[in-house]
Amino acid sequence: MEVVVKETAEQMSRLAAEMIADVVRNKPRCVLGLATGSTPEGTYEELIRMHKEDGLDFSQVVTFNLDEYVGLPGNHDQSYRYFMNDRLFDHVNIRPENTHVPDGMADDIPAHCREYEEMIDQAGGIDLQLLGIGGNGHIAFNEPGSSLASRTRPKTLDEKTRQDNSRFFQSMDEVPKYAITMGIGTIIEAERIILLAYKESKARAVSCCVEGPVTAMCPSSALQLHPAVTVITDKAAAGKLKGDYPDEPRRLILGR
Ligand code: GLP
């Protein structure tokens, strides 16, 4: 596991965007796994800038998002489909039909989850997966206790996660109780993975992810089993790490 500690969130976002852009340039038909939450917003802004100013071409790129709230339609402003359209897809030349976010309104959710897995397989698997991390160490919506071999499925959200995400809703009652999420087993099949974390509120989660034992109680610790993970943090989120980590990755050129 490669850990890179940057001074600021802006530097983190720039590095993550450069790494994603490398994959897109090396493999124009690449498959990107994307994340929501406030953490990747700066990375998406930088990718939009690269598209507008440097011509970064998304015309053949295919994307799969990690997760979606059950019960929120794509036009709800807190749905992850809305977030992705608003923060990235509407501002680059990606084909809408090449973007995939689980459907929180699917009639048969277990069947939809199976189809989602099949679509990822048919697309050739994920070349690069971008991740944030929850305060409890979750990735996507794989809450503590999630099987490290889990696949895309419906999941009950932890109260801590609902509270963390309640800042985006009018009241706690409006925060969905369930989500559809890629599993840990799905995520760690990606060729490469970038996990981003900033702010002190993520320091405990980053420590359990990077330096803790591999345990379902800290789902992100499963990333230690993956051969090509880069964890990019700021100083605050790295505050509880014991190791000494560089401020640049060992390699910048990505792609299969
Ligand atoms: C949600 C998402 C995760 C995300 C986490 C952290 O729970 N399902 O994918 O990593 O929030 O969000 P933020 O980046 O806003 O701290």
Boltz pocket constraint, residues with backbone or C-beta under 6 A from the ligand:
constraints:
  - pocket:
      binder: B
      contacts: [[A, 35], [A, 36], [A, 37], [A, 38], [A, 39], [A, 40], [A, 66], [A, 67], [A, 131], [A, 132], [A, 133], [A, 134], [A, 135], [A, 138], [A, 139], [A, 140], [A, 141], [A, 161], [A, 165]]
      max_distance: 6.0
